[in-house]
Amino acid sequence: MNFVRSHGSAVEMRAAAPCRVLMYSHDTFGLGHIRRTRAIANALVGASENVSVLIISGSPLAGSFNFAPGIDFVHVPSVTKAENGQYASATLRLDLDEVTALRTALIRETASVFRPDILIADKEPTGFRGELLPTLDLLAAHGTRRVLGIRDVLDDPATLRSEWHEKGAIRALIDRYDDILVYGLEAFYAPLEGVPLPADVARRITYTGYLRRTEPGGPPAITYPRMTRGPFILVTTGGGGDGAGLIDLTLSAYETGLPILLPALIVFGPFLSRTQRRAFQDRIDRLPNVEAIEFDPRIERLMVKAAGIVAMGGYNTFCEILSFDKPALIVPRSKPRMEQTIRARRAAELGLVRIFDESGDAAADSRAMAEALARLGRQAPPSAAGLPTLLDGLPRVTEALFAGGGPAPRAEAAAFGQVGA
């Protein structure tokens, strides 16, 4: 498998022989993993007509998204996570051990038949409950290049170190992976800084930058409310399974009656419970300047239209805020992980977003949120921070995989240092 640059561009590649890429996205909760995986897969097949990408996903909504020619996916049985952090089968009437065994076998058999040149595992070195380990060993015998891709922030260092040690993830990363791609910038945050890695493993890390998103083509997936014909605030919770707090806070702000110039469109997310959705819709029906939709697989279109975005600050939404250069107010969650809080605070330090910290006093938070929403339309977009190379992630991923690129250039560090790094 040899790749050469065409026309001097790092993203225009042509393969001298067909290349097969297997992407593993465990998807136990939410939409983040499958959406990140899809963005990378689309970039890879766009780099060469000889590339085929097969995605293994546990997301029940993988089929809701459009994939470019050259991409297909295999769905493994879904699992779900309860509020207490415990996992269970999402649909099959099997216990978790049986579901995990089934997923493990399906993943290994898929890899055995597909025989990929490259494996890209998303976030979890061992996979869900170790389900990826047999496949990693199988592919090592086949000579497959095994790559771990992780987002910019995973969790606070102490928690991550403890969790990965318990899972055997650190040992798997050392013994079973050839390369590590971080979909962010080291000057923004170094997600593995607290993980004890040998020097030779640390040298395998490439920081790519964030993954730029674009507005999808084709007809809209749903009918948008009339309010979207003018300026509005988009409130998005991602998958929605843990977004009830953000929706409640936003509605309480509009319920104060304080002047908020822009109306709000709330996207519930497909995993918000029916009970919560009905309760929120009852409140929305009493507000003249708030509407809601359940889910839009092409939510990028709404982001392009919006005057500002209110979100919890997950990785994909952060990439979209940067890509579409939208003023954003982030209300991060701190449980079960500190990921969103760490990302939001760092982004706020750099002038990319504003962050809303809840005080715990419901009435005071409602008023403060109303004031924050009123200011959102006048807030500067991320581009005003003047930070270069933020969104070079997709071409750098392509180059690292197909052109044998080493660690990505780090010229951005000086620029970040000027803004409070």
C-alpha positions as CSV (number, residue, x, y, z in Angstrom):
1,M,0.0,0.0,0.0
2,N,1.8,3.1,-1.2
3,F,0.4,6.6,-1.2
4,V,1.9,9.6,-3.0
5,R,1.0,13.3,-3.0
6,S,-0.8,14.6,-6.0
7,H,-0.6,18.2,-7.2
8,G,1.5,19.1,-4.1
9,S,-1.4,18.9,-1.8
10,A,-1.5,17.0,1.5
11,V,-5.2,16.2,1.1
12,E,-5.1,15.2,-2.6
13,M,-3.7,11.7,-2.4
14,R,-3.9,8.8,-4.8
15,A,-3.3,5.2,-3.8
16,A,-1.1,3.0,-5.9
17,A,-3.1,0.1,-4.6
18,P,-6.6,-0.1,-3.0
19,C,-6.6,0.7,0.8
20,R,-9.1,-0.7,3.3
21,V,-9.7,1.3,6.5
22,L,-11.6,-0.3,9.4
23,M,-13.0,2.2,11.9
24,Y,-14.2,1.1,15.3
25,S,-16.7,3.4,17.1
26,H,-18.0,1.8,20.3
27,D,-20.9,4.2,20.7
28,T,-22.3,3.3,24.1
29,F,-24.0,6.7,24.6
30,G,-24.9,9.7,22.6
31,L,-23.9,10.7,19.0
32,G,-20.3,12.0,19.5
33,H,-18.4,8.9,18.4
34,I,-20.3,8.2,15.3
35,R,-20.3,11.8,14.2
36,R,-16.6,12.2,14.6
37,T,-16.0,8.9,12.9
38,R,-18.2,9.9,10.0
39,A,-16.3,13.2,9.5
40,I,-13.0,11.3,9.3
41,A,-14.3,8.6,7.1
42,N,-15.7,11.1,4.6
43,A,-12.3,12.9,4.5
44,L,-10.4,9.6,3.9
45,V,-12.5,8.5,0.9
46,G,-12.4,12.0,-0.4
47,A,-8.6,11.8,-0.5
48,S,-8.5,8.9,-2.9
49,E,-11.0,6.9,-4.9
50,N,-9.1,3.7,-4.0
51,V,-9.9,4.0,-0.3
52,S,-12.8,1.9,1.2
53,V,-13.9,2.6,4.8
54,L,-15.9,0.2,6.9
55,I,-17.2,1.5,10.2
56,I,-18.1,-0.8,13.1
57,S,-20.6,1.1,15.3
58,G,-22.9,0.4,18.2
59,S,-24.9,3.6,17.5
60,P,-28.6,2.9,16.9
61,L,-28.7,6.0,14.7
62,A,-25.7,5.3,12.5
63,G,-28.0,4.8,9.5
64,S,-29.6,8.2,10.0
65,F,-26.4,9.9,8.6
66,N,-25.3,10.3,5.1
67,F,-22.0,8.7,4.2
68,A,-19.9,9.4,1.1
69,P,-19.4,6.7,-1.6
70,G,-16.7,4.3,-0.4
71,I,-18.1,4.0,3.1
72,D,-20.3,1.5,4.7
73,F,-21.0,0.4,8.3
74,V,-21.6,-2.8,10.3
75,H,-23.9,-2.4,13.3
76,V,-23.2,-4.3,16.5
77,P,-25.8,-4.7,19.3
78,S,-26.3,-1.4,21.1
79,V,-25.7,-0.9,24.8
80,T,-26.9,2.0,26.9
81,K,-25.6,3.7,30.0
82,A,-27.9,4.6,33.0
83,E,-27.6,7.7,35.1
84,N,-25.6,5.7,37.7
85,G,-23.0,4.9,35.1
86,Q,-24.0,1.2,34.7
87,Y,-24.3,-0.3,31.3
88,A,-27.0,-2.7,29.9
89,S,-28.2,-4.0,26.6
90,A,-30.1,-1.3,24.8
91,T,-32.5,-3.6,22.8
92,L,-31.7,-7.3,23.0
93,R,-33.1,-9.2,26.0
94,L,-29.6,-10.5,27.0
95,D,-27.4,-9.8,29.9
96,L,-24.4,-7.5,29.4
97,D,-21.9,-10.3,29.3
98,E,-23.8,-12.0,26.5
99,V,-24.1,-8.8,24.5
100,T,-20.4,-8.0,25.0
101,A,-19.4,-11.5,23.8
102,L,-21.6,-11.1,20.7
103,R,-20.1,-7.7,19.9
104,T,-16.6,-9.1,20.4
105,A,-17.2,-12.0,18.0
106,L,-18.9,-9.7,15.3
107,I,-16.0,-7.2,15.5
108,R,-13.3,-9.9,15.1
109,E,-15.1,-11.7,12.3
110,T,-15.7,-8.4,10.4
111,A,-12.0,-7.6,10.7
112,S,-11.0,-11.1,9.7
113,V,-13.0,-11.0,6.5
114,F,-12.4,-7.3,5.6
115,R,-8.6,-7.6,6.2
116,P,-8.0,-3.8,6.7
117,D,-4.7,-2.1,5.9
118,I,-5.4,0.4,8.7
119,L,-7.6,0.2,11.9
120,I,-8.6,3.4,13.6
121,A,-10.1,2.9,17.0
122,D,-12.0,5.8,18.5
123,K,-11.1,6.8,22.1
124,E,-11.1,3.5,23.9
125,P,-7.8,1.5,23.5
126,T,-9.4,-1.8,24.5
127,G,-12.9,-1.1,23.2
128,F,-16.0,-1.4,25.3
129,R,-15.3,-3.9,28.1
130,G,-12.2,-5.1,26.3
131,E,-14.1,-6.2,23.2
132,L,-11.5,-4.9,20.8
133,L,-8.5,-6.8,22.2
134,P,-9.0,-10.0,20.2
135,T,-9.3,-8.0,17.0
136,L,-6.2,-5.9,17.7
137,D,-4.2,-9.1,18.1
138,L,-5.6,-10.6,15.0
139,L,-4.8,-7.5,13.0
140,A,-1.3,-7.4,14.3
141,A,-0.7,-10.9,12.8
142,H,-2.1,-9.5,9.5
143,G,0.3,-6.6,9.5
144,T,-2.5,-4.0,9.9
145,R,-1.4,-0.5,11.1
146,R,-3.3,0.0,14.3
147,V,-4.2,3.6,15.2
148,L,-5.9,5.1,18.2
149,G,-7.8,8.3,17.6
150,I,-8.8,10.4,20.6
151,R,-10.5,13.8,21.1
152,D,-8.7,16.8,22.6
153,V,-9.9,16.2,26.2
154,L,-10.8,12.9,27.7
155,D,-11.1,13.6,31.5
156,D,-9.1,15.1,34.3
157,P,-5.6,13.5,34.4
158,A,-6.0,11.6,37.7
159,T,-9.4,10.1,36.8
160,L,-8.2,9.1,33.3
161,R,-5.0,7.5,34.6
162,S,-6.9,5.5,37.2
163,E,-9.6,4.4,34.7
164,W,-7.2,3.4,32.0
165,H,-5.0,1.5,34.5
166,E,-8.1,-0.4,35.7
167,K,-9.2,-1.3,32.1
168,G,-5.7,-2.3,30.9
169,A,-5.9,0.6,28.4
170,I,-2.4,1.9,29.2
171,R,-0.8,-1.5,28.5
172,A,-3.0,-1.9,25.3
173,L,-1.9,1.5,24.1
174,I,1.8,0.6,24.7
175,D,1.7,-3.0,23.2
176,R,-1.1,-2.9,20.6
177,Y,-1.0,0.4,18.8
178,D,1.4,1.8,16.2
179,D,0.2,5.4,16.2
180,I,-1.9,7.8,18.3
181,L,-3.8,10.7,16.7
182,V,-5.2,13.5,18.9
183,Y,-7.9,15.4,17.2
184,G,-6.9,18.7,18.8
185,L,-3.9,20.9,19.4
186,E,-1.3,20.3,22.1
187,A,-1.2,24.0,22.9
188,F,-4.9,23.8,23.7
189,Y,-4.8,20.7,25.9
190,A,-2.7,17.5,26.1
191,P,-5.1,14.7,26.9
192,L,-2.5,12.0,27.7
193,E,-0.2,14.2,29.7
194,G,-1.1,12.5,33.0
195,V,-0.9,9.0,31.6
196,P,2.5,7.3,32.2
197,L,3.8,6.4,28.7
198,P,7.3,5.3,27.6
199,A,9.1,7.9,25.5
200,D,8.8,5.7,22.4
201,V,5.0,5.7,22.8
202,A,4.9,9.4,23.4
203,R,6.7,9.9,20.1
204,R,3.9,8.1,18.3
205,I,1.4,10.9,19.2
206,T,0.4,13.3,16.4
207,Y,-1.7,16.4,17.2
208,T,-3.9,17.0,14.1
209,G,-6.0,20.1,15.0
210,Y,-9.8,20.1,15.2
211,L,-11.9,18.5,12.6
212,R,-13.5,21.1,10.3
213,R,-17.2,20.6,9.5
214,T,-19.1,21.8,6.4
215,E,-22.7,22.4,5.6
216,P,-24.2,19.2,4.1
217,G,-25.7,19.3,0.6
218,G,-29.0,17.9,-0.5
219,P,-32.5,18.6,0.7
220,P,-33.2,19.3,4.4
221,A,-33.8,16.2,6.5
222,I,-36.7,17.9,8.3
223,T,-39.0,20.9,8.0
224,Y,-37.6,23.9,10.0
225,P,-39.8,26.2,12.1
226,R,-40.6,29.5,10.7
227,M,-38.4,31.3,13.2
228,T,-35.3,30.0,11.4
229,R,-36.0,32.5,8.6
230,G,-34.6,35.2,10.8
231,P,-32.0,35.4,13.5
232,F,-32.3,32.9,16.3
233,I,-30.4,31.1,19.0
234,L,-29.8,27.4,18.5
235,V,-29.8,25.3,21.7
236,T,-28.4,21.9,21.1
237,T,-27.8,19.0,23.5
238,G,-26.1,16.6,21.1
239,G,-27.7,13.2,21.6
240,G,-29.8,14.7,24.4
241,G,-29.5,11.8,26.9
242,D,-27.8,14.1,29.4
243,G,-29.2,17.4,28.1
244,A,-32.2,17.9,30.3
245,G,-30.4,20.4,32.6
246,L,-29.4,22.7,29.7
247,I,-32.9,22.7,28.3
248,D,-34.4,23.4,31.7
249,L,-32.0,26.3,32.3
250,T,-32.8,27.8,28.9
251,L,-36.5,27.6,29.3
252,S,-36.3,29.0,32.8
253,A,-34.4,32.0,31.4
254,Y,-37.1,32.7,28.8
255,E,-39.8,32.2,31.6
256,T,-38.3,35.0,33.6
257,G,-39.8,37.5,31.2
258,L,-36.5,39.4,31.0
259,P,-35.9,40.9,27.5
260,I,-34.1,38.4,25.3
261,L,-34.1,39.8,21.8
262,L,-33.6,36.5,19.9
263,P,-35.9,33.6,19.9
264,A,-34.6,30.1,20.7
265,L,-34.9,26.8,18.8
266,I,-34.2,23.9,21.0
267,V,-33.0,20.5,19.6
268,F,-34.0,17.9,22.1
269,G,-31.8,15.1,20.8
270,P,-32.9,11.6,20.0
271,F,-32.0,10.2,23.5
272,L,-33.9,12.6,25.6
273,S,-36.6,10.6,27.4
274,R,-40.2,10.9,26.2
275,T,-41.3,12.0,29.7
276,Q,-38.8,14.8,29.8
277,R,-39.6,15.8,26.2
278,R,-43.4,16.0,26.9
279,A,-42.7,18.1,30.1
280,F,-40.4,20.5,28.2
281,Q,-42.8,20.8,25.3
282,D,-45.6,21.8,27.6
283,R,-43.5,24.7,28.8
284,I,-42.4,25.6,25.3
285,D,-46.1,25.8,24.2
286,R,-46.6,28.6,26.7
287,L,-43.6,30.6,25.4
288,P,-44.1,32.8,22.3
289,N,-40.4,32.9,21.4
290,V,-39.2,29.3,21.9
291,E,-39.7,26.3,19.6
292,A,-38.3,22.8,19.6
293,I,-37.5,19.9,17.2
294,E,-36.5,16.4,18.2
295,F,-33.5,15.6,16.0
296,D,-31.8,16.8,12.8
297,P,-29.1,14.5,11.3
298,R,-28.0,17.6,9.3
299,I,-27.8,19.9,12.2
300,E,-24.9,21.8,10.6
301,R,-27.5,23.6,8.5
302,L,-29.2,25.0,11.5
303,M,-25.8,26.0,12.9
304,V,-25.1,28.0,9.7
305,K,-28.4,29.8,10.0
306,A,-28.1,30.5,13.8
307,A,-27.0,33.9,15.2
308,G,-25.6,32.1,18.2
309,I,-25.3,28.7,19.8
310,V,-26.0,27.4,23.3
311,A,-24.5,24.0,24.0
312,M,-22.9,21.7,26.6
313,G,-19.6,21.8,24.8
314,G,-19.0,18.3,23.6
315,Y,-16.2,17.7,21.0
316,N,-18.4,17.7,17.9
317,T,-20.4,20.7,18.8
318,F,-17.2,22.6,19.6
319,C,-15.8,21.7,16.2
320,E,-19.0,23.0,14.6
321,I,-18.9,26.3,16.6
322,L,-15.3,26.9,15.3
323,S,-16.1,25.7,11.8
324,F,-19.1,28.0,11.3
325,D,-17.6,30.8,13.4
326,K,-20.6,31.2,15.7
327,P,-20.8,33.1,19.0
328,A,-21.4,30.4,21.6
329,L,-22.4,30.1,25.2
330,I,-21.3,26.8,26.8
331,V,-23.0,25.3,29.8
332,P,-20.8,22.3,30.4
333,R,-21.6,19.2,32.5
334,S,-19.0,18.0,35.0
335,K,-20.4,14.5,35.6
336,P,-19.7,11.7,34.9
337,R,-16.6,13.3,33.3
338,M,-14.9,16.6,33.5
339,E,-14.3,16.6,29.7
340,Q,-16.8,19.3,28.8
341,T,-15.8,21.6,31.7
342,I,-12.1,21.4,30.9
343,R,-12.7,22.1,27.2
344,A,-15.1,25.0,27.9
345,R,-12.8,26.7,30.5
346,R,-9.8,26.4,28.2
347,A,-11.8,27.7,25.2
348,A,-13.1,30.6,27.3
349,E,-9.5,31.5,28.4
350,L,-8.6,31.8,24.7
351,G,-11.6,33.9,23.8
352,L,-13.3,31.3,21.6
353,V,-16.5,31.0,23.6
354,R,-18.2,32.2,26.8
355,I,-18.9,29.8,29.6
356,F,-21.9,29.8,32.0
357,D,-21.2,28.4,35.5
358,E,-24.4,27.5,37.4
359,S,-24.4,28.7,41.0
360,G,-27.0,26.2,42.3
361,D,-29.5,29.0,43.1
362,A,-32.2,28.2,40.5
363,A,-33.8,31.7,40.5
364,A,-30.4,33.5,40.2
365,D,-29.3,31.1,37.5
366,S,-32.4,31.7,35.5
367,R,-31.9,35.5,35.6
368,A,-28.2,35.2,34.8
369,M,-28.9,32.9,31.9
370,A,-31.5,35.3,30.5
371,E,-28.8,38.1,30.6
372,A,-26.3,35.8,29.0
373,L,-28.7,34.9,26.2
374,A,-29.5,38.6,25.7
375,R,-25.7,39.3,25.2
376,L,-25.2,36.3,22.9
377,G,-26.2,38.1,19.7
378,R,-23.6,40.8,20.3
379,Q,-20.8,38.4,21.3
380,A,-17.7,38.2,19.1
381,P,-17.3,35.0,17.1
382,P,-14.4,32.6,17.6
383,S,-12.4,34.0,14.7
384,A,-12.0,37.3,16.7
385,A,-9.5,35.4,19.0
386,G,-7.1,35.3,16.0
387,L,-5.9,31.7,16.5
388,P,-4.5,30.0,13.4
389,T,-4.4,26.3,12.5
390,L,-7.3,25.4,14.7
391,L,-9.2,23.5,12.0
392,D,-6.5,21.7,10.1
393,G,-7.5,18.3,11.6
394,L,-8.9,16.4,8.6
395,P,-6.1,17.1,6.1
396,R,-3.6,16.3,8.9
397,V,-5.3,13.0,9.7
398,T,-5.3,12.1,6.0
399,E,-1.6,13.0,5.7
400,A,-0.6,11.1,8.8
401,L,-2.4,8.0,7.6
402,F,-1.7,8.1,3.9
403,A,1.5,10.0,3.4
404,G,3.5,8.6,6.3
405,G,3.5,12.0,7.9
406,G,5.2,12.3,11.3
407,P,4.0,14.5,14.1
408,A,2.0,17.5,12.9
409,P,3.7,20.9,12.8
410,R,3.4,22.8,16.1
411,A,3.8,26.4,15.0
412,E,0.5,27.1,16.6
413,A,2.0,27.0,20.1
414,A,3.4,30.5,19.9
415,A,0.0,31.9,18.9
416,F,-1.8,30.2,21.6
417,G,0.8,31.4,24.1
418,Q,-0.2,35.0,23.3
419,V,-3.8,34.3,24.5
420,G,-3.2,33.0,27.9
421,A,-1.9,29.5,27.3
